């Protein structure tokens, strides 16, 4: 059974965590990688390690997103794998939330996902091939106290992914949403010695993304939940 083949990946909302793990894994598979973030100064080492190219982009600006895809097309090639990792947060008691900050959080988590996915889909549909992946969170399915804006954005992103999957899957585009239900391990955030593997390893998450990408189209997933073995849910 033939597995899908991808040549060029674009990761939007790139940083030092999951995006870095994805960039390393994809480049190791021979996929050329483009990284996009609002600020790209911290991506230099990752680009040197993986051969990726970084692009500055505000994912909530339609013109900047369109420009991003145009640049990637001209300098690397048309992406047939796009990952949306960006998210926005605004925390605090509900009655004290600042409307402008809430609007910005929702824009980054959800509206940016729409803009990026729309540009991706326009390029993938003529070839009836491609994959668009969205990174969700516990807040995609559970709204926590004093975290309404994050839940609003992540719920919306999940709805976007589900709607896209139903529309675009029959046209050859694999759309998948990942519920990352737990904290992701990083250099600045590690689990206690007496609680091994109680946080998600970003390399392990990346492996799950890759596994979904390798699914034959007769058995596609539109959503996958990932959590540490001790996480309550």
Secondary structure as the mmCIF struct_conf table of DSSP 4:
data_model
#
loop_
_struct_conf.conf_type_id
_struct_conf.id
_struct_conf.beg_label_comp_id
_struct_conf.beg_label_asym_id
_struct_conf.beg_label_seq_id
_struct_conf.end_label_comp_id
_struct_conf.end_label_asym_id
_struct_conf.end_label_seq_id
HELX_LH_PP_P HELX_LH_PP_P1 UNK A 2 UNK A 4
STRN STRN1 UNK A 8 UNK A 12
BEND BEND1 UNK A 13 UNK A 13
BEND BEND2 UNK A 16 UNK A 17
HELX_RH_AL_P HELX_RH_AL_P1 UNK A 18 UNK A 28
TURN_TY1_P TURN_TY1_P1 UNK A 29 UNK A 30
STRN STRN2 UNK A 32 UNK A 37
BEND BEND3 UNK A 38 UNK A 38
HELX_RH_3T_P HELX_RH_3T_P1 UNK A 41 UNK A 43
HELX_RH_AL_P HELX_RH_AL_P2 UNK A 44 UNK A 50
STRN STRN3 UNK A 53 UNK A 56
TURN_TY1_P TURN_TY1_P2 UNK A 59 UNK A 60
HELX_RH_AL_P HELX_RH_AL_P3 UNK A 62 UNK A 75
TURN_TY1_P TURN_TY1_P3 UNK A 76 UNK A 76
BEND BEND4 UNK A 80 UNK A 80
STRN STRN4 UNK A 81 UNK A 84
BEND BEND5 UNK A 92 UNK A 92
HELX_RH_3T_P HELX_RH_3T_P2 UNK A 94 UNK A 96
HELX_RH_AL_P HELX_RH_AL_P4 UNK A 99 UNK A 106
HELX_RH_PI_P HELX_RH_PI_P1 UNK A 107 UNK A 111
HELX_RH_AL_P HELX_RH_AL_P5 UNK A 112 UNK A 124
HELX_RH_3T_P HELX_RH_3T_P3 UNK A 125 UNK A 127
TURN_TY1_P TURN_TY1_P4 UNK A 128 UNK A 128
STRN STRN5 UNK A 130 UNK A 135
HELX_RH_3T_P HELX_RH_3T_P4 UNK A 138 UNK A 140
TURN_TY1_P TURN_TY1_P5 UNK A 141 UNK A 141
HELX_LH_PP_P HELX_LH_PP_P2 UNK A 143 UNK A 144
TURN_TY1_P TURN_TY1_P6 UNK A 145 UNK A 146
HELX_RH_AL_P HELX_RH_AL_P6 UNK A 148 UNK A 168
HELX_RH_3T_P HELX_RH_3T_P5 UNK A 169 UNK A 171
TURN_TY1_P TURN_TY1_P7 UNK A 172 UNK A 172
STRN STRN6 UNK A 173 UNK A 180
BEND BEND6 UNK A 182 UNK A 182
HELX_LH_PP_P HELX_LH_PP_P3 UNK A 183 UNK A 183
STRN STRN7 UNK A 184 UNK A 184
HELX_LH_PP_P HELX_LH_PP_P4 UNK A 185 UNK A 185
STRN STRN8 UNK A 186 UNK A 186
TURN_TY1_P TURN_TY1_P8 UNK A 187 UNK A 188
STRN STRN9 UNK A 189 UNK A 189
TURN_TY1_P TURN_TY1_P9 UNK A 193 UNK A 194
BEND BEND7 UNK A 195 UNK A 195
TURN_TY1_P TURN_TY1_P10 UNK A 196 UNK A 197
BEND BEND8 UNK A 199 UNK A 199
STRN STRN10 UNK A 200 UNK A 200
HELX_RH_AL_P HELX_RH_AL_P7 UNK A 202 UNK A 213
TURN_TY1_P TURN_TY1_P11 UNK A 214 UNK A 214
HELX_RH_3T_P HELX_RH_3T_P6 UNK A 217 UNK A 219
BEND BEND9 UNK A 222 UNK A 222
STRN STRN11 UNK A 223 UNK A 226
TURN_TY1_P TURN_TY1_P12 UNK A 229 UNK A 230
#
